[in-house]
């Protein structure tokens, strides 16, 4: 088979070099990923994205070089080759090109499919832009949705949202390459797909949840690290399952009604206007915060948002716990030994921050805890240094799961709207201040959502029954502030 002379040009030669090298590298990297137990995020980037692009560029350079050389020949020469199937040489080239094209299309289809799967993987979303996405990736791994792929919530099904996500991803790549991304990444994310199209693929409104018992243990900051226990009946659903969504916390997603709201705050931490619509009867009620009224001009310009799962469950997969919470959890698990006197108080003091890097935080935690026991409890420092080391390791591990200084990502930047302890959460609407024109109030009554059935220290527990309403006892004497103020006014995250 005679090779056309027009193929002998630098442009085509460069194209051949790119094609051959790309094919060899793709094959080597593919075999490496198959036979090597260790995965590498950049292996997939090169195998399924970068090298295939170079391969296509090389394939395009070959005919372009041939066309350029043909045009440089004498005038009168035909610019396009003549395909005459009666000529053996033309038939041979047609067969060869057809076979090559067929093989290339098959390999391209396989490669495109793998590239699609790779760009939809958790590894691609979480590890490629390591510094930027580290907070989200690590908190995701420690969430209840750790086995749900990122795209199932952030993209969902359908081609339109897939295209939107990839177009958005192009800007994100630009932001990472040129350091244009904000620190921390602001939330809530604009134009996030509605929860009814993603969350409700598994958690649909008609699948309501029964009431559940929640037991929580915390520790006081005294020398004994005194345990404080609270057991509550969470009224997620109605008293009887046959009642459906007529009462309980998940009443808000009853398909027979619609709740809408307006807010001027980007983070939706303040909700001054709420509209309730009964879709069966047509009844409409508007509630406004009497201490934070929206002006008529604001009402004309602000978006009216329909309440969905994400308005309460705003951190379902990326929960940044505050220091009091993650230290208590670690002490319950035994990661931090509660036998060490004042360990809860010491941990709270060293975790106030702020820090510029994770390394400087780890060094400060180690030095501060060590110094405290060396100076105040020399006997423990000498004889039980293993407990101190265990406590330091436990504090550092919990810190690394919830605090990310390089991205300024902390629990006080990413408040959780479930509950009302460290953010206004439920109290954004249930404040006793939201009133309708007829005087109806969105109640702040705690017992609408939960009932305390046990509370107190291990030695002095007080118990109630499921049908009784037991008054809350604050573990520290704060008079009646907990009744008159929002919890977050005191518990607003002081620790990053």
C-alpha positions as CSV (number, residue, x, y, z in Angstrom):
1,X,0.0,0.0,0.0
2,X,1.5,3.3,-1.1
3,X,1.5,6.1,1.5
4,X,0.5,9.5,0.1
5,X,3.4,11.9,-0.3
6,X,1.3,14.7,1.3
7,X,1.6,13.0,4.6
8,X,5.3,13.9,4.8
9,X,5.0,17.3,6.5
10,X,5.9,18.5,10.0
11,X,2.2,19.1,11.0
12,X,1.2,15.5,10.2
13,X,4.4,14.1,11.8
14,X,3.6,16.0,15.0
15,X,0.1,14.6,14.8
16,X,1.4,11.1,14.5
17,X,3.7,11.6,17.5
18,X,0.8,12.9,19.6
19,X,-1.4,10.0,18.6
20,X,1.1,7.3,19.2
21,X,2.3,8.7,22.5
22,X,-1.3,9.3,23.7
23,X,-2.4,5.8,22.9
24,X,0.6,4.3,24.7
25,X,0.2,6.4,27.8
26,X,-3.6,5.8,27.9
27,X,-2.9,2.0,27.7
28,X,-0.1,2.1,30.4
29,X,-2.2,4.2,32.8
30,X,-5.3,2.1,32.2
31,X,-3.4,-1.1,33.0
32,X,-1.8,0.6,36.0
33,X,-5.2,1.5,37.4
34,X,-6.5,-2.1,36.8
35,X,-3.6,-4.0,38.4
36,X,-2.6,-1.5,41.1
37,X,-4.6,-1.5,44.4
38,X,-3.7,2.1,45.1
39,X,-5.8,4.7,43.4
40,X,-4.6,8.1,42.3
41,X,-7.0,11.0,41.4
42,X,-4.7,12.3,38.7
43,X,-4.5,8.9,37.0
44,X,-8.1,9.2,36.0
45,X,-7.8,12.9,35.0
46,X,-5.0,12.0,32.5
47,X,-6.4,8.7,31.4
48,X,-10.0,9.8,30.6
49,X,-9.7,13.6,30.1
50,X,-6.3,15.0,29.2
51,X,-4.8,12.3,27.1
52,X,-7.9,11.7,25.0
53,X,-8.1,15.4,24.2
54,X,-4.4,15.3,23.0
55,X,-5.2,12.1,21.0
56,X,-8.0,13.9,19.2
57,X,-5.8,16.9,18.5
58,X,-3.2,14.6,17.0
59,X,-5.7,12.9,14.8
60,X,-6.9,16.3,13.5
61,X,-3.4,17.5,12.8
62,X,-2.7,14.6,10.4
63,X,-5.3,15.5,7.7
64,X,-4.8,19.2,8.3
65,X,-1.1,18.9,7.5
66,X,-1.9,16.9,4.4
67,X,-4.4,19.5,3.2
68,X,-1.9,22.3,3.8
69,X,0.8,20.6,1.9
70,X,-1.6,19.8,-1.0
71,X,-2.6,23.4,-1.3
72,X,1.1,24.4,-1.6
73,X,1.5,22.3,-4.7
74,X,1.3,23.6,-8.2
75,X,-1.8,25.3,-9.3
76,X,-4.1,23.1,-11.3
77,X,-3.7,20.3,-8.9
78,X,-7.0,19.1,-7.4
79,X,-7.4,20.2,-3.8
80,X,-9.3,17.0,-2.8
81,X,-8.3,13.5,-3.6
82,X,-10.5,11.6,-6.1
83,X,-12.1,8.4,-4.7
84,X,-12.3,5.8,-7.5
85,X,-13.3,2.4,-6.2
86,X,-12.1,0.9,-9.5
87,X,-8.6,1.7,-8.5
88,X,-7.0,-0.9,-6.1
89,X,-5.1,1.8,-4.3
90,X,-8.3,3.8,-3.5
91,X,-10.1,0.6,-2.3
92,X,-7.2,-0.3,0.0
93,X,-7.2,3.2,1.6
94,X,-11.0,3.2,2.0
95,X,-10.9,-0.2,3.8
96,X,-8.0,0.9,6.0
97,X,-9.7,4.2,7.0
98,X,-13.0,2.4,7.6
99,X,-11.5,-0.2,9.9
100,X,-9.5,2.5,11.8
101,X,-12.7,4.7,12.1
102,X,-14.7,1.8,13.3
103,X,-12.1,0.9,16.0
104,X,-11.7,4.5,16.9
105,X,-15.4,5.0,17.4
106,X,-15.7,1.9,19.6
107,X,-12.7,2.9,21.7
108,X,-14.0,6.5,21.9
109,X,-17.4,5.3,23.1
110,X,-15.8,3.2,25.8
111,X,-13.5,6.1,26.7
112,X,-16.3,8.6,26.8
113,X,-18.4,6.3,29.0
114,X,-15.5,5.9,31.4
115,X,-14.8,9.7,31.3
116,X,-18.5,10.3,32.1
117,X,-18.4,7.9,35.1
118,X,-15.1,9.3,36.3
119,X,-16.4,12.9,36.3
120,X,-19.5,11.7,38.2
121,X,-17.4,9.9,40.9
122,X,-16.9,11.0,44.5
123,X,-13.2,10.9,44.0
124,X,-13.4,13.4,41.1
125,X,-15.6,15.8,43.1
126,X,-13.8,15.5,46.4
127,X,-10.1,15.0,45.7
128,X,-9.3,16.8,42.4
129,X,-9.4,20.3,43.9
130,X,-8.0,19.0,47.2
131,X,-7.5,22.3,49.1
132,X,-10.8,23.8,48.1
133,X,-13.0,20.7,48.5
134,X,-11.2,19.1,51.5
135,X,-13.7,20.5,54.0
136,X,-16.7,19.2,52.0
137,X,-15.1,15.9,51.2
138,X,-14.1,15.1,54.8
139,X,-17.4,16.1,56.4
140,X,-19.2,14.1,53.7
141,X,-17.2,11.0,54.6
142,X,-18.4,11.3,58.2
143,X,-22.0,11.9,57.3
144,X,-25.0,9.6,57.1
145,X,-24.9,10.0,53.3
146,X,-21.3,8.8,52.9
147,X,-22.4,6.1,50.5
148,X,-24.5,8.4,48.3
149,X,-22.5,9.9,45.4
150,X,-22.2,13.6,45.3
151,X,-23.9,13.9,42.0
152,X,-27.1,12.2,43.2
153,X,-27.8,15.2,45.4
154,X,-26.0,18.0,43.6
155,X,-27.0,17.1,40.0
156,X,-29.7,14.4,40.1
157,X,-31.2,12.7,37.0
158,X,-31.7,14.2,33.5
159,X,-29.5,15.7,30.8
160,X,-30.4,19.4,31.5
161,X,-29.0,19.4,35.0
162,X,-26.0,17.4,33.9
163,X,-25.2,20.1,31.4
164,X,-25.8,22.8,33.9
165,X,-23.4,21.2,36.4
166,X,-20.6,20.8,33.8
167,X,-21.0,24.4,32.7
168,X,-20.8,25.5,36.4
169,X,-17.8,23.1,36.8
170,X,-15.9,25.0,34.1
171,X,-16.1,28.2,36.1
172,X,-15.1,26.3,39.2
173,X,-12.0,25.0,37.5
174,X,-11.2,28.6,36.5
175,X,-11.7,29.7,40.0
176,X,-9.3,27.1,41.4
177,X,-6.6,27.6,38.8
178,X,-6.5,31.4,39.3
179,X,-7.4,31.4,43.1
180,X,-10.7,33.2,42.6
181,X,-12.7,31.1,45.0
182,X,-14.0,32.7,48.3
183,X,-12.9,31.3,51.7
184,X,-15.1,29.8,53.0
185,X,-17.3,28.8,50.1
186,X,-20.6,30.6,50.7
187,X,-23.9,28.8,51.3
188,X,-26.6,28.2,50.6
189,X,-25.6,27.4,47.0
190,X,-27.5,29.5,44.4
191,X,-29.6,27.6,41.9
192,X,-29.3,24.3,43.8
193,X,-31.7,21.8,42.4
194,X,-34.9,21.6,44.4
195,X,-34.9,19.0,47.2
196,X,-38.1,17.4,45.8
197,X,-36.1,16.4,42.7
198,X,-33.2,15.0,44.6
199,X,-33.7,14.3,48.3
200,X,-37.3,13.1,47.7
201,X,-36.0,10.3,45.5
202,X,-35.5,8.5,48.8
203,X,-37.1,10.6,51.4
204,X,-40.6,11.4,50.0
205,X,-43.2,13.3,52.0
206,X,-45.6,10.4,52.2
207,X,-43.0,8.3,53.9
208,X,-43.3,10.0,57.2
209,X,-41.3,9.0,60.2
210,X,-42.6,7.8,63.6
211,X,-41.6,9.4,66.9
212,X,-38.2,8.4,68.2
213,X,-36.2,8.5,71.4
214,X,-33.1,10.6,71.4
215,X,-30.5,10.2,74.2
216,X,-27.7,12.7,74.4
217,X,-24.8,12.9,76.8
218,X,-22.6,15.9,77.5
219,X,-19.9,16.9,80.0
220,X,-19.6,19.9,82.2
221,X,-16.3,21.8,82.5
222,X,-15.7,21.0,86.2
223,X,-12.7,18.9,87.5
224,X,-14.8,15.7,87.3
225,X,-16.1,16.3,83.8
226,X,-19.5,15.6,85.2
227,X,-21.9,13.9,82.8
228,X,-25.1,15.5,81.9
229,X,-27.8,13.3,80.2
230,X,-30.9,14.3,78.4
231,X,-33.5,11.9,76.8
232,X,-36.2,13.4,74.6
233,X,-39.1,12.0,72.6
234,X,-38.7,13.6,69.2
235,X,-42.1,14.2,67.6
236,X,-40.9,13.8,64.0
237,X,-44.3,12.2,63.2
238,X,-47.8,12.0,64.7
239,X,-48.8,10.2,67.9
240,X,-50.4,7.4,65.7
241,X,-48.9,6.5,62.3
242,X,-52.4,6.4,60.8
243,X,-52.7,10.2,61.2
244,X,-50.1,10.8,58.5
245,X,-48.5,14.2,58.4
246,X,-51.2,16.0,60.4
247,X,-48.8,16.8,63.3
248,X,-45.2,16.6,64.3
249,X,-42.0,18.1,63.0
250,X,-42.5,16.7,59.4
251,X,-45.9,18.4,59.3
252,X,-44.0,21.1,57.3
253,X,-43.8,18.8,54.3
254,X,-47.5,17.8,54.2
255,X,-48.4,17.7,50.5
256,X,-51.8,19.2,51.3
257,X,-50.3,22.5,52.3
258,X,-47.6,24.9,51.2
259,X,-45.3,27.1,53.3
260,X,-43.5,30.0,51.7
261,X,-41.2,32.6,53.1
262,X,-39.1,35.7,52.2
263,X,-35.8,36.7,53.6
264,X,-33.3,39.5,52.9
265,X,-30.4,37.5,54.5
266,X,-28.3,35.5,52.0
267,X,-27.7,32.8,54.6
268,X,-31.5,32.6,55.4
269,X,-30.7,32.9,59.1
270,X,-33.5,35.4,59.5
271,X,-37.0,34.8,58.2
272,X,-39.3,37.8,58.8
273,X,-42.2,36.8,56.5
274,X,-44.1,33.5,56.2
275,X,-47.2,32.5,54.2
276,X,-49.2,29.4,55.0
277,X,-51.6,28.0,52.3
278,X,-54.0,25.1,52.9
279,X,-54.2,23.5,49.4
280,X,-57.4,21.7,50.3
281,X,-59.4,24.6,51.7
282,X,-57.7,27.5,50.0
283,X,-57.0,29.1,53.4
284,X,-54.1,31.6,53.4
285,X,-52.4,33.1,56.4
286,X,-49.5,35.5,56.4
287,X,-47.2,35.8,59.5
288,X,-44.7,38.6,60.0
289,X,-42.0,39.1,62.6
290,X,-43.2,42.0,64.6
291,X,-39.7,43.0,65.6
292,X,-38.2,42.6,62.1
293,X,-40.9,43.7,59.6
294,X,-40.1,43.7,55.9
295,X,-40.9,47.0,54.1
296,X,-43.4,47.0,51.3
297,X,-40.6,47.8,48.9
298,X,-38.6,44.7,50.1
299,X,-41.7,42.5,49.7
300,X,-41.9,43.6,46.0
301,X,-38.3,42.7,45.3
302,X,-37.5,39.6,47.4
303,X,-37.9,36.1,46.2
304,X,-40.8,34.1,47.6
305,X,-39.3,30.7,48.4
306,X,-41.3,27.5,48.9
307,X,-40.1,25.7,52.0
308,X,-38.5,22.3,51.4
309,X,-36.3,19.8,53.1
310,X,-33.1,21.9,52.7
311,X,-34.6,24.8,54.8
312,X,-34.2,22.7,57.9
313,X,-31.9,19.9,56.8
314,X,-29.4,22.4,55.4
315,X,-26.3,20.3,56.3
316,X,-27.4,16.7,55.5
317,X,-24.0,15.6,54.2
318,X,-21.6,18.3,55.2
319,X,-22.1,18.8,58.9
320,X,-19.4,20.9,60.7
321,X,-19.8,20.2,64.4
322,X,-18.7,22.8,67.0
323,X,-16.1,22.1,69.6
324,X,-18.5,21.5,72.5
325,X,-20.3,18.9,70.4
326,X,-17.4,17.0,68.9
327,X,-15.5,16.9,72.2
328,X,-18.5,15.6,74.0
329,X,-18.9,12.9,71.3
330,X,-15.3,11.9,71.6
331,X,-15.5,11.7,75.4
332,X,-18.6,9.4,75.1
333,X,-16.7,7.2,72.7
334,X,-13.7,7.1,74.9
335,X,-11.4,8.8,72.4
336,X,-10.8,11.5,75.0
337,X,-10.4,10.0,78.5
338,X,-12.8,11.6,80.9
339,X,-10.7,10.4,83.8
340,X,-8.4,13.3,83.2
341,X,-9.4,16.2,85.5
342,X,-10.7,19.3,83.7
343,X,-10.1,17.7,80.2
344,X,-13.4,19.2,78.9
345,X,-12.5,22.7,80.1
346,X,-8.9,22.3,78.8
347,X,-10.2,21.2,75.4
348,X,-12.6,24.2,75.2
349,X,-9.9,26.6,76.0
350,X,-7.4,25.4,73.4
351,X,-10.0,25.2,70.7
352,X,-11.0,28.8,70.6
353,X,-8.6,29.6,67.8
354,X,-8.4,31.1,65.2
355,X,-5.6,29.4,63.3
356,X,-4.1,30.1,59.9
357,X,-3.2,26.5,59.2
358,X,-4.0,23.0,60.4
359,X,-0.4,22.3,61.3
360,X,-0.2,25.3,63.6
361,X,-3.5,24.3,65.3
362,X,-2.2,20.8,65.9
363,X,1.0,22.1,67.4
364,X,-0.9,24.5,69.7
365,X,-3.3,21.7,70.8
366,X,-0.4,19.5,71.7
367,X,1.7,22.1,73.5
368,X,-1.3,23.6,75.4
369,X,-2.7,20.4,76.8
370,X,0.7,19.1,77.7
371,X,1.6,22.4,79.4
372,X,-1.7,22.4,81.5
373,X,-1.1,19.0,83.0
374,X,2.6,19.5,83.5
375,X,2.0,22.7,85.4
376,X,-1.2,21.9,87.3
377,X,-1.1,18.1,87.7
378,X,2.6,17.0,87.7
379,X,1.8,13.6,89.1
380,X,-0.6,12.8,86.2
381,X,2.0,14.2,83.8
382,X,4.6,11.9,85.2
383,X,2.6,8.7,85.8
384,X,-0.3,8.9,83.3
385,X,1.3,10.5,80.3
386,X,-0.4,7.9,78.1
387,X,-3.8,9.4,79.0
388,X,-2.6,12.9,78.1
389,X,-1.3,11.6,74.7
390,X,-4.6,9.9,74.1
391,X,-6.5,13.1,74.9
392,X,-4.3,15.1,72.6
393,X,-4.8,12.6,69.8
394,X,-8.6,12.5,70.3
395,X,-8.8,16.3,70.2
396,X,-6.7,16.5,67.1
397,X,-8.7,13.9,65.3
398,X,-12.0,15.5,66.0
399,X,-10.6,18.9,65.1
400,X,-9.3,17.7,61.7
401,X,-12.8,16.4,60.9
402,X,-14.6,19.6,61.6
403,X,-12.2,22.6,61.3
404,X,-10.4,23.6,58.1
405,X,-8.3,26.7,58.7
406,X,-6.9,26.9,55.2
407,X,-10.4,27.4,53.8
408,X,-11.8,29.2,56.9
409,X,-14.5,26.5,57.0
410,X,-15.8,26.1,60.5
411,X,-19.1,25.4,62.3
412,X,-19.8,29.1,62.9
413,X,-19.6,29.7,59.1
414,X,-21.8,26.7,58.3
415,X,-24.6,26.8,60.9
416,X,-27.0,23.8,61.1
417,X,-30.7,24.7,61.1
418,X,-31.8,21.4,62.7
419,X,-32.7,22.4,66.3
420,X,-32.1,25.7,67.9
421,X,-29.0,25.5,70.1
422,X,-26.2,27.1,68.1
423,X,-28.2,28.7,65.4
424,X,-31.7,30.2,65.5
425,X,-32.8,27.2,63.4
426,X,-36.4,26.5,64.3
427,X,-36.7,29.8,66.0
428,X,-36.3,31.6,62.7
429,X,-40.1,31.1,62.4
430,X,-41.1,29.6,65.7
431,X,-40.3,32.7,67.7
432,X,-43.6,33.8,69.3
433,X,-43.0,37.1,67.3
434,X,-44.4,35.9,64.0
435,X,-48.1,37.0,64.0
436,X,-50.9,37.1,61.5
437,X,-53.3,40.0,61.1
438,X,-55.9,37.9,63.1
439,X,-53.4,37.6,66.0
440,X,-52.4,34.0,65.4
441,X,-48.8,33.3,66.5
442,X,-46.2,30.7,65.3
443,X,-45.5,29.2,68.7
444,X,-42.1,28.8,70.3
445,X,-43.4,26.1,72.6
446,X,-40.7,23.5,72.9
447,X,-43.1,20.6,73.4
448,X,-44.5,21.0,69.9
449,X,-41.4,19.2,68.6
450,X,-40.0,17.2,71.6
451,X,-40.8,16.1,75.1
452,X,-38.1,15.7,77.8
453,X,-38.5,12.3,79.6
454,X,-35.2,12.2,81.5
455,X,-32.4,14.7,82.4
456,X,-29.7,15.2,84.9
457,X,-26.3,13.8,86.1
458,X,-25.7,10.1,86.2
459,X,-26.3,10.0,90.0
460,X,-29.2,12.5,90.0
461,X,-31.4,11.7,87.0
462,X,-34.9,13.0,87.0
463,X,-37.5,11.0,85.0
464,X,-40.9,11.7,83.5
465,X,-43.3,9.6,81.5
466,X,-44.1,9.7,77.8
467,X,-47.4,11.5,78.4
468,X,-46.0,14.1,80.8
469,X,-44.5,17.5,80.0
470,X,-41.3,17.8,81.9
471,X,-39.7,21.2,82.3
472,X,-36.2,21.7,81.0
473,X,-33.4,22.0,83.6
474,X,-30.4,23.9,82.4
475,X,-27.1,22.2,83.5
476,X,-25.7,25.5,84.5
477,X,-27.6,28.0,86.6
478,X,-28.6,30.8,84.2
479,X,-31.7,31.9,86.0
480,X,-34.6,32.2,83.5
481,X,-32.5,33.3,80.5
482,X,-33.1,30.1,78.7
483,X,-36.8,30.8,78.8
484,X,-36.7,34.4,77.6
485,X,-33.8,34.3,75.2
486,X,-33.0,32.2,72.1
487,X,-30.5,29.4,73.0
488,X,-28.2,30.7,70.3
489,X,-27.7,34.0,72.0
490,X,-25.5,32.2,74.5
491,X,-24.6,29.0,72.6
492,X,-23.8,30.8,69.3
493,X,-20.7,29.1,68.3
494,X,-17.7,30.5,70.2
495,X,-15.5,27.8,68.9
496,X,-14.5,27.3,65.3
